[in-house]
Amino acid sequence: MKLDADLQAIQEVRQRLHEAKAAQKLLETMSQAQIDSIIAAMADAAEREAVRLGVLACEETGFGHARDKAAKNRFVAQNVYQAIKEMKTVGIIHRDDSRKVWEVAQPVGVIAAIIPSTNPTSTVLFKCMIALKARNAIVISPHPSALRCSQEAARVMREAAEASGAPAGLVHCLQQPSMEASRELMTHKLTDLILATGGTAMVKAAYSSGKPAYGVGPGNVPVYIHHSAKINASVSAIIQSKTFDYGTICASEQALVVDRSIRSELLHALKLHGAYVLQEQEKRKVEAVISVNGGRSLNPQIVGQSPQKIAEMAGISIPEGTRVLLAEETEVGLAHPFSIEKLSPLLALYTVEDWQEGCRRCIELLELGGLGHTLGIHCEDQNVIEAFGLEKPASRIVVNAGTTFGGIGATTGILPSMTLGCGSFGNNITSDNIGPMHLLNIKRVAFGIREMVTEPPSEPTGSFAAQVQQLESALQNHGRPDITRDEVMQIVKRVLAEMQLG
């Protein structure tokens, strides 16, 4: 009997999970040196194939720029690898000699990985490397529109791992991705943890699966520009960040919030760096192509597209060399499309009177669709920076750097990662940049270091009690009328202890 497509997809999931579980049990027996050798080989393969995989991703999905997708692949091969290569993930990974506690790493098991179409190869490379670093197997559910390039990235990782001594069957990428297959993958008894990067519906499905899950949220990233900012440096960083891969990284800037006193200077610098400021009529035409479903959803046709392509869709003409389309905005909400996450080289510009108003505007933008993700600030006043860092519901506050690169840890000191948690702000379990340590169970071997006191000290009795009372009376009569019984007891115990030592 020939199975229909849905049943075939479900059967594939079950088969891959059984193969992954068996392979993971073998990987779990390997030493730290063996694991590190495998990860080094995977990083080398990712480096070699970065350009080819970037081209494949761009051609298949139609999103972004091949050069930038290759750069994202190299970011995984270089930055992520450098950050994780020295991590201990096998055996006793930490000893606290003072508290006599050992921390022991144990792999989670089999990881179900949901991959987005916007970053299909770099996310596959990333999740494979951090999964195997923690001695886990991984089964990948690619986005249907990025099937071929995701499969190829997984093949590169699998072959590099196996050539370096990893057991066969650790890395799988589904051949028939579908909602049914993803649901089976996330709920199957052999799946131990879900690592979900994708749309809101997919992340919610992961959290509803009954399995431990790391999900991510949308990144409607606001960037506040204080009057103390170094304007030229700030604009250069913003434009480079916003235009990278045509805005497909969720940490990219979505709205600029600028002090009125430097608005003219900022606009001049933005224009010099390739921003085109839309006139009101042009803005309305671009707004018409930003969202669909009555403003409730982003139009997928603009995601990862060039300014020229978006201008063509909107029916407007823009100058040659335009890198970003900029629209001045005064409102926040679904009825104002420039205020939402756009995943394309489109920016909103808000003008405020001071940093307090800027603070409120940034919170409004985060609440619209980016809670817990990322916030940018360009400022030289440490007090203002601190106020933004303390008050904003964002997990990454990127200071004086582009938020795309700062958020993923390319230009900041946070952990390099392609999966950015949004914490409880964004209904996520963590606010961290995800890495191998999130894919481990940490057991603790704890030695006894003290006795448990279960009974309170008994009251003195007999002649000893009488002596305590006499001492108490004597002290009260000689300048210590406020002395308490507990204090007297401490004096007596100290004297007795000294007598015993003598």
N, C-alpha and C positions, 0 to 999 in steps of 0.2 A: 504494500500500500504506500502510495506517495504522500508524504506529509505536506500540509500547506506551509506557506512561508513562515507564519507565526510559530507553528510547532517546530519547524526546523531550527528557527532562531533560538527557541527555548532549549531544545535538545543540545544545540551547540554550547550554550551557556553551561549546562550541567556537565557536559563532557570536559570543557575547559577548566571548570572548577575542580573536578576530580583530578585532572592532570596537575593542576597548580598545587593542590593540597599535598599530593605525593611528592612533588619536587621540593616544596617548601620544607618538608620534614627532613630531606637530605641537606638542604642549605643550612638548616638550623644547627647541624653538627659541625659546620666549618668554623675554622679559627678566625680571629680578627685579621691576621695577615692574609688569609685566603680571600676574605670578604673585600678587604681593601684592594687587593690585586684585581678582583672582578670589577669593582667600581672604577678603578683607574682605566681599565680597558674600555669600559662603557663611555667614559668621558673622552678618551682618545677617539673612539668611533664617532661620537657626536660632533667632535671638532672637525673630523675629516669630511663628514657628510653634511655639515651645517648649510653650505650654499645650496647643494642639490635638494635637500629637504625644504629649504626656504622657497625655492622656485616651485617645487611640487605643491606646497601649501597655497601659494599665491595663485597658481594656475587652476587648481581644483576649486578653491573656495571663491576666488574673485575678490578676496579681502586683502587690503594692505599692500605692502611693497615688498618684493622678493628680497631686496637688499636688507631691509629691516627684519624680515622674518629670519634671515640667516643670522643676523646679529643676535636675535633672541635665542636661537639655537646655540650660538657660541657663548652667550651669557650662561646657559646651563652647563655647557662643557667646561667653562673656565671659572666663572664666579661661584656658581653653586658647588662645583667640585672642590674648589679651594676651601670653601666654607665647611664642607662635610668630611673631607678626606682624613682629618685627624680625629674625628669623633670616635669615641669608644662605643661600640654597639654590641659587643660580645662579652659574656661573662660578667665579672665584677668591674663595673665601669667607674665606680667612685667608692673611696673608703674615708669615712669620717672617724679618725682615730680618737678624737676627744669625746664624741658621743658613742663610739663603738657601734657604728652602723655601716653596713655595706650595702651598696646599691647594685642590683643584678639585673642586666638587660635580658628580656625575653621577647622574641618577635610576636607580633599580633597574629600573624598567620597568612591568610589570603586577603588581599586588598582589591576591592572593586573600584576601578578608576573611571570616572565620567569625564569626558574630554570635550572642550568647547570647539566650535568651528573657527573662532577668532584667533586662537593660538594653538592649532592642532598638533604641530610637530614639537614645538618647544615644551608644551605641557606633557606630551607623551615621554619625551626624553627625561624631563624633570621627575615625573612620578615614578618611572622605572628606576632611576638612579637612587632616589631616596627610599623606595620600597626595598630594593635589594640590599642597600646599605644597612637596613635594619633587619635583614635576613627574612624578608617576606616575599611571597609570590604575588603577582599582580595580573588581574584580568581586566582588560581595557574595553570600555564601551565607547567607541568613537562617535562623533556627530556624523549622521548620514551624508552630509554635504562635504565632509572632510575624510571620508572613509579611506581612500587610497593613500593619501599622504600620512595619515595616522598609522595605518598598517605598515607602511614602509619604515616609519620612525621606530615602531615596535620591533620590526624585523632587525633593524640595525642594532638595537639594544639587546635583543635576544641572542643574536649571533655573536656579538662581542662578549657577552657574559659567558656563553657556553664555550667559546674558544679559550677563555681564561680559566675554565675549570668549573663553572657553575653547572648544576644538574639541568638536564633538558626539561622543559615544561614550566619554567618559572614565569615566563613572560608570554602573555596571550593577548591578541587583539581580535575582537569579534569580527567575523566576516559578514554577518547579517544583522547590523544594528537596527533596533526598533524600540519603541516604547515598551513592548512586551518583553523583549530581551533584557532591557535595562531593569525593568521591574523584577524579572526573575533573578538577575544578577544581584540586585540589591537585597533581596529577601531570602535567597537560598541559604540553607543551613550551613553550607561550607564557606560562605562569605563571612569574614570576621570583622571587617571594617570598610567603610565607604569613604572615598576621597573624591568629592564631587565639585567639579568646576563647570559651571554652565549657567543656564537661565534660572530664574527664580523658581519656576515650576519644578525643574529637575532637582534643585537643591531641597525644596520642600518634600519632594518624594523621597529623597535620601533620608531626611530626618524622620519621615513617617514610616520607614521600613522596619523599624524595630531593631536595627543594627547601630552600633556606634558609628558616627559619621562626622567628618569634617566637611563643612560646606562653606561657600563664600557668598557674599552679597553684592549687589550692584555698587558702583563707585561714582556717584554724582559729585565729583571732587570740586569743591570751591577753593579758590586761591586768593587770599587777602594780600594786598600790596599796600604797605604802610608808607607814610610820607617820608620815612627815614630810609627806605629801600634804595639800593643802588640800581637805578632804573635800567640802564643799558644791560647790565649783567643779568638782571631779573628777566627782562624781556627775551634775551638770548636763550636763557634756560627754559623759559616757558614755551617758546616757539619750537625749539628743538624737541622738547618733551611732547608737546601736543601733536606735532606732525609725524612723530615716529610711528611707522607702520600705519599711518593715517588714523591714529587714535584708537586702535583696537585693544590696547591694554586698559583694563578697567581702572587703573590708578591715574590715567591721564586727566589733565585739567579739563573741566567742563564750564566753569564760570570764573571770571576775574572780578574781584571786589576791590575797588581802588578808592583811596582818599581823594576827595574833590581837589585838594590843593595841588596834587600832582597828576590829575587826569589828563590835562593837555600834553604834558611831557610824556606820559605813558603812551597815549595815542600816537604821538609822533614817532616814538621808538617802535611801536608795534607795526606801523606802516613801513618803516625802514626795514623791518625784518620779514616783510611779506604778508602782513595782515591786510585784508581788504575790509573796510568798514561799510556795511550794507546801509543803503538808504532805506527809508521807511517802506517804500513800495517793494523794494528788493527783499527786505526782511520778511514781509508778508508772504512772498512767493516761496522763499526758502522754508518758512514755517510750515507751509502746506505740504512739504515733502518730508519733514522731520518725523512726524508721528502719524499713526493710523488708529483705527478703531476709536474714533472720537477723541483722540489725544491720549488714550490709555496705554498705547504701546509704541515703541520705537519702530520706525519703518526699516525693516531689514535691508531694503535696497540701498540705503545710504551708508550702512556700516562698512568701515574700512575703505571708503571711496575717496578719491582725490577731490580737492575743491572744484576743479574743472568739471568733473563728472556730476557733482552735486549741483553746480550752477546750471549745467545743461539740463538736468532733471527739472530744475525750478524755472527754467526759461529765462535766465538772466545772463548778462555778459559781465565778465570780470577781467581785470588786467592780466596780461601775461606774467607769469612768475608768482602769482598769488599762492600762498602756502596755507592760509587760514582765512575762513570767513567769520567776521566778527560782527555781532549785533548788540547795540546798546539796549538794555532791558531794565525795567523798573519793578516788575512783578515776578512772583514765584508761584508756580502751580501748573497742573496739567494743561490748563488753558493757554499756557505760555511756553511753547515747545522749546525755546532756547534755554529754559531753566532746567530741563531734564538731562539725563545722561544720554549723550549723542553718539559715542563711539565712532567719531569721525572728526575731521578737522574743522569743527564748528565751535565757536566760543561765544558765550554771553559776557557782557560787560556791565557791571553794576557800579554806581557811584555812591559813596557814603561820605558823611561829614567827618567821622573819626573812627577810631578802632572799636569803640563800644558798639556803634551802629554796624560796623563791619562784622563784629562778632555775631550780632543777631542775624544778619543776612546770611552768613555762612551756616549758621545752625538751621535756618529755614531751608537752605538748599540741601543740606544733609538729610533733613527730615523728609524732604520730598522724595528722595530715592537713593541716599548714600549713607545711611546711618552706620557708623562703626567702621567705615572704610578708611578714607584718606583725606587729609586736609593739607593745603599748602599755605605757607606764609613767607613773604619776602619783607624783611624788616631788619634794622640794625639796633632796635631798642629791646634790650633783654627783658625788661619788665612786660612789654607787650607780648613778646614771644612766650614768656612764661604764662601770661594770662590766657593766651590761646591754647597752649598745651594743657593747662589745667581744666579749662571749661568745655572744650569741644567734644562732642560725642563721636570721635574718630579714633581709630586704633593706630594710625600713623600720622604724625604731624611732621611734615617735611619742610625744613627751614632753609631758605635761600638755595633751593635746588628745584629742578623739574620734578613734578610728582610722579611721572611715569617711571623714571629711573630711581628716584629716591624711595618710592614705595616698594619696589621689588628688591631693594638693597644693592643696586648697581653703583649708586653714587653716595650712599649713606652707610652707616655702620650696622644697620639691622641685617638679619639673616637673609641672604639672597634666596629668593623663592619665586615660583610662578603661581603659588596659591596663597592668597592673602585673607586671613580670617578677619571677621568683623565683630567678634565678641557678642555679648548679649545685646549691644546696641542694634546689631543687624541680625539677631536671632541665630547667631553662631555659637558653637561651644568654646571657641578660642578667639582671641584677638591677635594671635601670633602670626608671623610669616611661617608657613608650615615647612617642616624639615624632618629628617629621619627620627629625631627624638619623639615626635608626635606619633610615630608608628611602632613604638615599643611599649611593652608592659615593663614597668620598673618595680622589681621586687626588692624588699628590704630585709636584710639579715641583721637583727638587732640583739646585742648582748645585754644581759642584765648589768646595770651599773649602780643601782641603789635599792634599798629596801623600801617596801610599801608600808607606810604607817596606817594601821587600821583602827587603833584605839587611841583616844586622847590621853594625855598624861594624867595619872591618878593624883588625887589630892593627898597631901601629906597627912599621916595619922600618928597617934600616940605621942611619945615624948618629942619626936622630931617636929610634929605639928606645934607643939607647945613652944619649941625653940624658935620656929619660924615666927610665931605670934609675938614672942618676946623681941625678936630682932625688928619686926615691923613696928612695934611700939617704941623701941629705942630710936629708930630712924625718924619716926614722926615727932619725937620729942627733941630731936637735934637737927632741926632745920629742913626736914623732908616730910611735912604734914600731908603732901599730896601723893606720897608713894603708894603704889597699888600692890595687891597680893602677888600678882604675876611678876612684878619687878623684884619683890623680895625673894621669890622662888628662884629667879635667875641669879641673884647674888649668892644665895645659899649653894646652888648647884655649882657655881663657879669656884667658890671656896672649897667645896668638897672635892672637886676635880683637881684643884691645886694641891690639896692635902694628899690625895692618892698619888699624884705625880711625885710629891716629895718623898 
